[in-house]
Every structure is written in C-alpha cells, then in structure tokens.
Amino acid sequence: MQADVVLSNHTVGDDGLTKVAALQKRKPGEPNPYVVGREGVVRYDAGWRSCLSADIDEAVKKAAPNSFLPALNPLRP
C-alpha cells in the first residue's frame, strides 16, 4: 500500500475535527490537511499499533494476572 492519507473513525486519533475545520477554510491550491504523506501514514500506524498492543497487554494481565501469556497478543513478536 502506498497510502498518503489517514482517515479514522476516531477523530482524536487523526485530529479529524481540526482537519475538517481546516478543510472548510482551505483556499484553492492549499494542501489538504488529510494528506500526510507515506511517512505520516507509517508513523500513524506505528503509534496506533503501539497503543493497541499496550491495551492488549493490559487486558491479558487483568484476565490472567498470575500468568505470562505473550502469545495472546498478536501484535507482539
């Protein structure tokens, strides 16, 4: 994938509310605030994977506090 845009259903994650406001004020020829480039998409993905992985680790610890179950988190190698 060579995506250069981040669209999320979690506006806190992609700063969507700010971007929508910027789109409303955008003049012809100004950059689209949703276009973050390939590197921006990769950074966004890495950040969300890290957050999700931490959430999974927390859930595993709560579910089995006396166990070490790394295999339950598919985002951890």
N, CA, C and O atoms as a GROMACS GRO file, in nm:
protein
  308
    1MET      N    1   0.084  -0.119   0.000
    1MET     CA    2   0.000   0.000   0.000
    1MET      C    3   0.089   0.125   0.000
    1MET      O    4   0.190   0.132   0.069
    2GLN      N    5   0.048   0.217  -0.076
    2GLN     CA    6   0.122   0.343  -0.081
    2GLN      C    7   0.031   0.458  -0.038
    2GLN      O    8   0.026   0.563  -0.102
    3ALA      N    9  -0.040   0.438   0.071
    3ALA     CA   10  -0.134   0.538   0.121
    3ALA      C   11  -0.061   0.664   0.164
    3ALA      O   12   0.052   0.658   0.213
    4ASP      N   13  -0.126   0.778   0.146
    4ASP     CA   14  -0.071   0.904   0.195
    4ASP      C   15  -0.175   0.986   0.272
    4ASP      O   16  -0.155   1.104   0.299
    5VAL      N   17  -0.288   0.920   0.307
    5VAL     CA   18  -0.397   0.984   0.379
    5VAL      C   19  -0.436   0.896   0.498
    5VAL      O   20  -0.445   0.774   0.486
    6VAL      N   21  -0.459   0.961   0.613
    6VAL     CA   22  -0.509   0.890   0.731
    6VAL      C   23  -0.653   0.934   0.753
    6VAL      O   24  -0.680   1.053   0.774
    7LEU      N   25  -0.744   0.839   0.749
    7LEU     CA   26  -0.885   0.863   0.783
    7LEU      C   27  -0.920   0.766   0.895
    7LEU      O   28  -0.899   0.646   0.883
    8SER      N   29  -0.974   0.819   1.001
    8SER     CA   30  -1.006   0.735   1.114
    8SER      C   31  -1.148   0.763   1.162
    8SER      O   32  -1.199   0.874   1.146
    9ASN      N   33  -1.211   0.663   1.221
    9ASN     CA   34  -1.340   0.688   1.283
    9ASN      C   35  -1.322   0.739   1.426
    9ASN      O   36  -1.420   0.764   1.496
   10HIS      N   37  -1.199   0.754   1.469
   10HIS     CA   38  -1.166   0.813   1.598
   10HIS      C   39  -1.098   0.948   1.572
   10HIS      O   40  -0.978   0.954   1.547
   11THR      N   41  -1.175   1.054   1.577
   11THR     CA   42  -1.121   1.185   1.541
   11THR      C   43  -1.010   1.231   1.634
   11THR      O   44  -0.930   1.317   1.597
   12VAL      N   45  -1.003   1.175   1.753
   12VAL     CA   46  -0.893   1.210   1.841
   12VAL      C   47  -0.762   1.152   1.787
   12VAL      O   48  -0.655   1.209   1.809
   13GLY      N   49  -0.771   1.038   1.718
   13GLY     CA   50  -0.652   0.972   1.667
   13GLY      C   51  -0.591   1.038   1.546
   13GLY      O   52  -0.469   1.039   1.531
   14ASP      N   53  -0.674   1.091   1.459
   14ASP     CA   54  -0.620   1.154   1.338
   14ASP      C   55  -0.640   1.305   1.337
   14ASP      O   56  -0.619   1.371   1.235
   15ASP      N   57  -0.680   1.359   1.452
   15ASP     CA   58  -0.705   1.503   1.466
   15ASP      C   59  -0.809   1.550   1.364
   15ASP      O   60  -0.799   1.659   1.308
   16GLY      N   61  -0.909   1.463   1.344
   16GLY     CA   62  -1.009   1.485   1.240
   16GLY      C   63  -1.090   1.612   1.254
   16GLY      O   64  -1.121   1.677   1.154
   17LEU      N   65  -1.127   1.649   1.376
   17LEU     CA   66  -1.208   1.771   1.393
   17LEU      C   67  -1.130   1.895   1.348
   17LEU      O   68  -1.187   1.985   1.286
   18THR      N   69  -1.004   1.899   1.380
   18THR     CA   70  -0.919   2.011   1.337
   18THR      C   71  -0.904   2.010   1.185
   18THR      O   72  -0.905   2.116   1.121
   19LYS      N   73  -0.890   1.892   1.129
   19LYS     CA   74  -0.873   1.882   0.984
   19LYS      C   75  -1.000   1.922   0.909
   19LYS      O   76  -0.992   1.987   0.805
   20VAL      N   77  -1.116   1.885   0.961
   20VAL     CA   78  -1.242   1.924   0.898
   20VAL      C   79  -1.255   2.077   0.900
   20VAL      O   80  -1.295   2.138   0.801
   21ALA      N   81  -1.221   2.137   1.013
   21ALA     CA   82  -1.226   2.283   1.024
   21ALA      C   83  -1.129   2.348   0.924
   21ALA      O   84  -1.162   2.448   0.861
   22ALA      N   85  -1.011   2.289   0.910
   22ALA     CA   86  -0.913   2.341   0.815
   22ALA      C   87  -0.963   2.327   0.671
   22ALA      O   88  -0.941   2.415   0.588
   23LEU      N   89  -1.030   2.217   0.641
   23LEU     CA   90  -1.086   2.199   0.507
   23LEU      C   91  -1.189   2.307   0.474
   23LEU      O   92  -1.195   2.354   0.361
   24GLN      N   93  -1.268   2.345   0.572
   24GLN     CA   94  -1.370   2.447   0.549
   24GLN      C   95  -1.309   2.583   0.517
   24GLN      O   96  -1.369   2.663   0.446
   25LYS      N   97  -1.189   2.609   0.568
   25LYS     CA   98  -1.122   2.737   0.546
   25LYS      C   99  -1.020   2.732   0.433
   25LYS      O  100  -0.963   2.834   0.396
   26ARG      N  101  -0.997   2.614   0.379
   26ARG     CA  102  -0.892   2.594   0.279
   26ARG      C  103  -0.924   2.669   0.151
   26ARG      O  104  -1.036   2.665   0.102
   27LYS      N  105  -0.825   2.736   0.099
   27LYS     CA  106  -0.835   2.809  -0.028
   27LYS      C  107  -0.788   2.718  -0.142
   27LYS      O  108  -0.712   2.624  -0.118
   28PRO      N  109  -0.833   2.744  -0.264
   28PRO     CA  110  -0.787   2.665  -0.379
   28PRO      C  111  -0.634   2.663  -0.386
   28PRO      O  112  -0.568   2.766  -0.373
   29GLY      N  113  -0.581   2.545  -0.406
   29GLY     CA  114  -0.436   2.530  -0.417
   29GLY      C  115  -0.366   2.503  -0.285
   29GLY      O  116  -0.250   2.460  -0.285
   30GLU      N  117  -0.432   2.526  -0.172
   30GLU     CA  118  -0.371   2.495  -0.042
   30GLU      C  119  -0.373   2.344  -0.019
   30GLU      O  120  -0.461   2.274  -0.071
   31PRO      N  121  -0.278   2.295   0.058
   31PRO     CA  122  -0.272   2.150   0.078
   31PRO      C  123  -0.392   2.097   0.157
   31PRO      O  124  -0.449   2.167   0.241
   32ASN      N  125  -0.427   1.975   0.128
   32ASN     CA  126  -0.534   1.908   0.200
   32ASN      C  127  -0.477   1.858   0.334
   32ASN      O  128  -0.377   1.786   0.334
   33PRO      N  129  -0.538   1.894   0.446
   33PRO     CA  130  -0.481   1.855   0.576
   33PRO      C  131  -0.483   1.704   0.601
   33PRO      O  132  -0.411   1.656   0.689
   34TYR      N  133  -0.564   1.631   0.527
   34TYR     CA  134  -0.566   1.486   0.544
   34TYR      C  135  -0.451   1.415   0.474
   34TYR      O  136  -0.420   1.301   0.506
   35VAL      N  137  -0.388   1.480   0.379
   35VAL     CA  138  -0.276   1.420   0.307
   35VAL      C  139  -0.150   1.440   0.392
   35VAL      O  140  -0.096   1.550   0.400
   36VAL      N  141  -0.105   1.331   0.454
   36VAL     CA  142   0.009   1.339   0.546
   36VAL      C  143   0.134   1.275   0.489
   36VAL      O  144   0.240   1.278   0.552
   37GLY      N  145   0.123   1.216   0.370
   37GLY     CA  146   0.238   1.151   0.309
   37GLY      C  147   0.256   1.010   0.359
   37GLY      O  148   0.201   0.971   0.462
   38ARG      N  149   0.332   0.934   0.285
   38ARG     CA  150   0.356   0.793   0.320
   38ARG      C  151   0.418   0.780   0.458
   38ARG      O  152   0.378   0.694   0.536
   39GLU      N  153   0.516   0.865   0.490
   39GLU     CA  154   0.583   0.858   0.621
   39GLU      C  155   0.485   0.889   0.734
   39GLU      O  156   0.493   0.829   0.841
   40GLY      N  157   0.394   0.983   0.710
   40GLY     CA  158   0.293   1.016   0.810
   40GLY      C  159   0.199   0.899   0.836
   40GLY      O  160   0.160   0.875   0.951
   41VAL      N  161   0.163   0.827   0.731
   41VAL     CA  162   0.077   0.710   0.747
   41VAL      C  163   0.150   0.602   0.826
   41VAL      O  164   0.092   0.539   0.914
   42VAL      N  165   0.276   0.581   0.795
   42VAL     CA  166   0.356   0.479   0.866
   42VAL      C  167   0.368   0.517   1.013
   42VAL      O  168   0.356   0.431   1.100
   43ARG      N  169   0.393   0.645   1.043
   43ARG     CA  170   0.402   0.690   1.184
   43ARG      C  171   0.269   0.670   1.256
   43ARG      O  172   0.265   0.623   1.369
   44TYR      N  173   0.159   0.707   1.190
   44TYR     CA  174   0.026   0.690   1.248
   44TYR      C  175   0.000   0.543   1.280
   44TYR      O  176  -0.045   0.509   1.389
   45ASP      N  177   0.030   0.455   1.184
   45ASP     CA  178   0.008   0.312   1.203
   45ASP      C  179   0.093   0.260   1.320
   45ASP      O  180   0.044   0.183   1.402
   46ALA      N  181   0.218   0.299   1.326
   46ALA     CA  182   0.306   0.253   1.434
   46ALA      C  183   0.254   0.300   1.570
   46ALA      O  184   0.257   0.225   1.668
   47GLY      N  185   0.207   0.423   1.576
   47GLY     CA  186   0.155   0.476   1.701
   47GLY      C  187   0.032   0.401   1.748
   47GLY      O  188   0.021   0.367   1.866
   48TRP      N  189  -0.062   0.376   1.657
   48TRP     CA  190  -0.183   0.305   1.694
   48TRP      C  191  -0.154   0.160   1.727
   48TRP      O  192  -0.216   0.104   1.818
   49ARG      N  193  -0.062   0.097   1.656
   49ARG     CA  194  -0.026  -0.041   1.690
   49ARG      C  195   0.035  -0.048   1.831
   49ARG      O  196   0.007  -0.141   1.906
   50SER      N  197   0.117   0.050   1.864
   50SER     CA  198   0.177   0.054   1.997
   50SER      C  199   0.069   0.070   2.104
   50SER      O  200   0.073   0.001   2.206
   51CYS      N  201  -0.025   0.160   2.082
   51CYS     CA  202  -0.134   0.180   2.178
   51CYS      C  203  -0.220   0.055   2.190
   51CYS      O  204  -0.254   0.014   2.301
   52LEU      N  205  -0.255  -0.004   2.077
   52LEU     CA  206  -0.337  -0.124   2.079
   52LEU      C  207  -0.264  -0.239   2.148
   52LEU      O  208  -0.324  -0.313   2.226
   53SER      N  209  -0.136  -0.252   2.120
   53SER     CA  210  -0.058  -0.358   2.182
   53SER      C  211  -0.054  -0.341   2.334
   53SER      O  212  -0.065  -0.438   2.408
   54ALA      N  213  -0.039  -0.218   2.380
   54ALA     CA  214  -0.040  -0.192   2.524
   54ALA      C  215  -0.177  -0.225   2.583
   54ALA      O  216  -0.185  -0.281   2.693
   55ASP      N  217  -0.284  -0.191   2.512
   55ASP     CA  218  -0.419  -0.224   2.559
   55ASP      C  219  -0.438  -0.375   2.569
   55ASP      O  220  -0.499  -0.425   2.664
   56ILE      N  221  -0.387  -0.449   2.470
   56ILE     CA  222  -0.398  -0.595   2.472
   56ILE      C  223  -0.320  -0.651   2.590
   56ILE      O  224  -0.369  -0.739   2.661
   57ASP      N  225  -0.198  -0.602   2.610
   57ASP     CA  226  -0.116  -0.649   2.722
   57ASP      C  227  -0.188  -0.626   2.855
   57ASP      O  228  -0.188  -0.713   2.942
   58GLU      N  229  -0.249  -0.509   2.870
   58GLU     CA  230  -0.324  -0.477   2.992
   58GLU      C  231  -0.441  -0.572   3.011
   58GLU      O  232  -0.465  -0.620   3.122
   59ALA      N  233  -0.514  -0.600   2.906
   59ALA     CA  234  -0.629  -0.690   2.914
   59ALA      C  235  -0.585  -0.832   2.951
   59ALA      O  236  -0.651  -0.900   3.029
   60VAL      N  237  -0.472  -0.876   2.894
   60VAL     CA  238  -0.421  -1.009   2.926
   60VAL      C  239  -0.382  -1.017   3.073
   60VAL      O  240  -0.410  -1.116   3.140
   61LYS      N  241  -0.316  -0.912   3.122
   61LYS     CA  242  -0.275  -0.911   3.264
   61LYS      C  243  -0.397  -0.916   3.355
   61LYS      O  244  -0.396  -0.985   3.457
   62LYS      N  245  -0.502  -0.843   3.319
   62LYS     CA  246  -0.623  -0.844   3.400
   62LYS      C  247  -0.694  -0.979   3.394
   62LYS      O  248  -0.749  -1.024   3.494
   63ALA      N  249  -0.692  -1.042   3.279
   63ALA     CA  250  -0.761  -1.170   3.261
   63ALA      C  251  -0.687  -1.284   3.331
   63ALA      O  252  -0.750  -1.376   3.383
   64ALA      N  253  -0.556  -1.278   3.331
   64ALA     CA  254  -0.474  -1.384   3.390
   64ALA      C  255  -0.357  -1.321   3.464
   64ALA      O  256  -0.244  -1.328   3.416
   65PRO      N  257  -0.382  -1.258   3.580
   65PRO     CA  258  -0.278  -1.180   3.648
   65PRO      C  259  -0.156  -1.261   3.691
   65PRO      O  260  -0.048  -1.203   3.707
   66ASN      N  261  -0.168  -1.390   3.710
   66ASN     CA  262  -0.055  -1.472   3.755
   66ASN      C  263   0.008  -1.552   3.644
   66ASN      O  264   0.086  -1.644   3.669
   67SER      N  265  -0.026  -1.519   3.521
   67SER     CA  266   0.028  -1.594   3.407
   67SER      C  267   0.109  -1.502   3.318
   67SER      O  268   0.090  -1.381   3.316
   68PHE      N  269   0.199  -1.561   3.245
   68PHE     CA  270   0.272  -1.490   3.141
   68PHE      C  271   0.225  -1.547   3.009
   68PHE      O  272   0.264  -1.658   2.972
   69LEU      N  273   0.141  -1.472   2.937
   69LEU     CA  274   0.078  -1.524   2.815
   69LEU      C  275   0.106  -1.432   2.696
   69LEU      O  276   0.012  -1.375   2.641
   70PRO      N  277   0.230  -1.417   2.654
   70PRO     CA  278   0.258  -1.326   2.542
   70PRO      C  279   0.193  -1.370   2.411
   70PRO      O  280   0.172  -1.287   2.323
   71ALA      N  281   0.162  -1.498   2.397
   71ALA     CA  282   0.106  -1.547   2.271
   71ALA      C  283  -0.035  -1.492   2.248
   71ALA      O  284  -0.085  -1.499   2.135
   72LEU      N  285  -0.100  -1.437   2.350
   72LEU     CA  286  -0.235  -1.384   2.334
   72LEU      C  287  -0.236  -1.249   2.263
   72LEU      O  288  -0.341  -1.206   2.216
   73ASN      N  289  -0.122  -1.183   2.254
   73ASN     CA  290  -0.114  -1.054   2.188
   73ASN      C  291  -0.055  -1.070   2.049
   73ASN      O  292   0.066  -1.088   2.036
   74PRO      N  293  -0.139  -1.066   1.944
   74PRO     CA  294  -0.089  -1.088   1.808
   74PRO      C  295   0.002  -0.978   1.758
   74PRO      O  296   0.068  -0.995   1.654
   75LEU      N  297   0.009  -0.864   1.827
   75LEU     CA  298   0.094  -0.755   1.782
   75LEU      C  299   0.234  -0.764   1.842
   75LEU      O  300   0.324  -0.689   1.802
   76ARG      N  301   0.254  -0.854   1.936
   76ARG     CA  302   0.386  -0.874   1.996
   76ARG      C  303   0.454  -0.992   1.928
   76ARG      O  304   0.394  -1.098   1.913
   77PRO      N  305   0.580  -0.974   1.887
   77PRO     CA  306   0.651  -1.084   1.823
   77PRO      C  307   0.679  -1.198   1.920
   77PRO      O  308   0.739  -1.299   1.882
   0.00000   0.00000   0.00000
